[in-house]
Every structure is written in C-alpha cells, then in structure tokens.
Amino acid sequence: MDKQLIKFDNAVEALGDSMLINMPQQRIKDVQQFREYFEQQPDAKLRKLGLRLIDECVGFAYMFRIGAAYEKVSEKSLEICRLREEVYKRGLRTYGGTQLKG
C-alpha cells in the first residue's frame, strides 16, 4: 500500500473527527494537500476517486461550517465514507497488499 494513500486516509478521518472541535481550517488543508498526489496517479480510477473524495470533504466542511441542515450534512458524510472505502480498495488493487511504497 502506498504511504501517501494511508496518510490521505488518516487526514480524511481526522477531518470527520474534527466536527467535535468545530472543524479547524487546518484539517481541510490536510486533506487538500493530497490533490497533487491524486492528479499524478497513473490509475485513472484511483485518480478520479481521490479527487472526488477531496472535493466532497471540502464541500462537507463548508456545509458544516455554514450550518447546513443536518440531513444534508449527514448525506455528505455517508458519501465520504463510501468514497473513502472505494479509494482504499482501489489503492490496495493498484499498489497491492500490505507492502508500503513511496
């Protein structure tokens, strides 16, 4: 598994967890810093999924900060969970089992 992909997954998780402390701007930046990593992915599916997950995380943070309706924030959270799982699975397929790369 690619180290950057693991760090990205951790950043996405930390963003969700930061809801309890009013989602600091740094958590959003922690996720956004991986945009270049995904833009350079040779696997088109992983690239597309990763970039979409980043966009969904940014949208989620914005919705949370402006006080969007709970249902909408909850839907976005579920979509992030689904995409996170897809990115992780695709990363395993792309980079293989447990060997860390990068």
C-alpha positions in Angstrom: 0.0 0.0 0.0 1.3 3.5 -0.8 2.3 5.6 2.2 0.7 8.7 0.8 -2.6 6.9 0.4 -2.5 5.9 4.0 -1.7 9.5 5.1 -4.6 10.7 3.0 -7.0 8.2 4.6 -5.8 9.4 8.0 -6.4 13.1 7.0 -9.9 12.3 5.8 -10.7 10.5 9.1 -9.2 13.4 11.1 -11.4 15.8 9.2 -14.5 13.9 10.2 -13.4 13.6 13.8 -12.8 17.3 13.9 -16.5 18.0 13.8 -16.4 17.8 17.6 -14.0 20.8 17.7 -15.7 22.9 15.0 -13.6 21.6 12.1 -10.4 23.7 12.1 -9.2 25.0 8.8 -6.0 23.0 9.1 -8.0 19.7 8.8 -9.4 20.9 5.5 -5.9 21.8 4.3 -4.6 18.4 5.5 -7.0 16.8 3.0 -6.5 19.2 0.2 -2.7 18.8 0.2 -3.2 15.4 -1.5 -4.7 16.9 -4.7 -1.4 16.9 -6.5 -0.8 13.3 -5.4 -4.0 12.1 -6.9 -3.6 14.3 -10.1 -0.4 12.3 -10.7 -1.9 8.9 -10.2 -1.4 6.6 -13.3 -4.5 4.6 -12.3 -7.4 6.8 -13.8 -10.0 5.3 -11.5 -7.9 5.9 -8.3 -7.2 9.5 -9.6 -10.8 10.2 -10.2 -12.0 8.7 -6.9 -9.3 10.5 -4.9 -10.0 13.9 -6.4 -13.8 13.4 -5.9 -13.2 12.5 -2.3 -11.2 15.6 -1.7 -13.9 17.7 -3.3 -16.6 16.0 -1.2 -14.5 16.6 2.0 -14.2 20.3 1.2 -17.9 20.5 0.5 -18.7 18.7 3.7 -16.5 21.1 5.7 -18.2 24.1 4.1 -21.7 22.7 4.7 -20.8 22.0 8.3 -19.3 25.5 8.9 -22.3 27.4 7.4 -24.7 25.3 9.4 -26.4 23.4 6.6 -29.4 21.2 7.5 -28.4 18.1 9.4 -29.8 15.8 6.8 -27.7 17.3 4.1 -24.5 17.1 6.2 -25.3 13.6 7.1 -25.8 12.6 3.5 -22.5 14.1 2.6 -20.8 12.3 5.5 -22.2 9.0 4.2 -20.9 9.7 0.7 -17.5 10.5 2.1 -17.5 7.2 3.9 -18.4 5.3 0.7 -15.8 7.1 -1.4 -13.1 6.6 1.3 -13.8 2.9 1.2 -13.6 2.9 -2.6 -10.3 4.8 -2.6 -8.8 2.5 -0.1 -9.9 -0.6 -2.0 -8.6 0.8 -5.3 -5.4 1.7 -3.7 -5.0 -1.9 -2.5 -5.6 -3.1 -6.0 -3.2 -0.6 -7.5 -0.4 -0.9 -5.0 -1.0 -4.4 -3.8 -1.4 -6.0 -0.3 0.5 -4.7 2.7 3.8 -3.7 1.2 4.3 0.0 1.8 5.5 2.0 -1.2 6.6 5.6 -1.5 
